[in-house]
Amino acid sequence: MVFAAALLFTQWWDFTVPALGRAHYQAVFLTNGQTYFGRYYDRLGAYAKIEDVYYLQQVASTDSNATPDTRIVRRGLELHEPSSRMLVPKSAILFVEDLTDASPVAQYMQKDSGR
């Protein structure tokens, strides 16, 4: 009985550390050079959580001399359809930055989420 209650509590609470005074969206820079955008939550333990995840993708142009276009992609629209939430090992995170309301990335994310 106690084990079942503890399991339900951990699934509900998710061991997320409260963050006060932060922006709605953050940029999470990883040690492998990848950057994810979304709502960052520090968690107790070895993993951090990012919800409503977006990332940048370069798209090759038909003109071989042109530079590739960069677009922002919502995670979950890939072929394998992952959830829009991801857990990232804290050891892989280089740093986290808040996005301002004036950020084009934050504006796109807010518009895309329908808020």
N, C-alpha and C positions, 0 to 999 in steps of 0.2 A: 504494500500500500504506500509506504513512504517512498519507495523507489519510483513508483508510477507518478506520484505527485511531484517528485524532483524532476523527472523527465519532462512532464508537462510544463513545469515552471521554466526550465531551461529553454524549451522550444518557444515559449511565449516571450520570455524576457530577452533571449538571444545574447545575453551578456554584453550588451552594447553600453559603452561608457557615454554618459550624457555630455553634450557639448553645447555650451551657452555662448552666444555672441558670434556665432559663425555665420558665413554666408549660406544661401540655400544650396549652391552647387560648388564643388571643388574640382580641381585638376589634380590627379594623382600620377606622379611621375615615377616610373619603375626603373630599376637598375639595368634592364635590357633595352632601354630607349623608348619603350612604348608609353604612351600617355592615355589615361582613361579620364573621362569627365562624368560626374554624377554626384550623388549625395554620399559622402564619405562618413563612415562610422567606425570609430576606434572600438575594438572589442577586447574583452579580457582574453588572454591567450595569444597564440601565435599568428592569428589571422585578423585582418581588417575587412570590413564589408563595404562594398560600393553598390548602391541601388540606382536604378534608372541610368544605366551605363551607356555612354557614347564613346566613340573613338574616332580618330582621323584616319582616312583611307585615301591613298593617292590613286588617281585614275589616269591611265595612260591616254594621251591624246592621239588622234589619228594622224596628226602631223608629227613626224619623227623629230623635228627641230624644236617643237614647242615643249615647254615645261609641263609636267603632269599637273592636272587639277587636283586639288585637295577637297574632299567633302567630309562632312561629319555623318557618322552612321550610328544608328541606335542598335545596341547589342540586343540580339534576339531575332534579328531579321536574316541571319545567316542560314545556310542550308541545314545545319543540324539543330536550329532553333533553340539555343540556350535561353535560360531565364534571364531577365534583365538585371538580376542581382548576381554579384560575384564575390567570392572570398579570395583575398590576395594575401600571401604570406607577408608579414610585416618586414621580414628580412629582404624582400624584393622591392620595398618602397624606398625610393630615394628621398622624396619630399612631397608634401601636399600643400597646395595653395588654394585660397578662397578665390572664387570668380566674382567680380563685381557685377552689378546689374547692367553696366554699360558694355560688358563683354559680349562680342558677337556670338560666341559659343553658348554662353548662358542664355542670351536672348533666343537663340534657335531652340535650345532645350526647353525653355519655358513655353515657347509657341508650339513646339511639337507635342508637349505633354497636355496641351489644351487648357492651360491655366490662365 
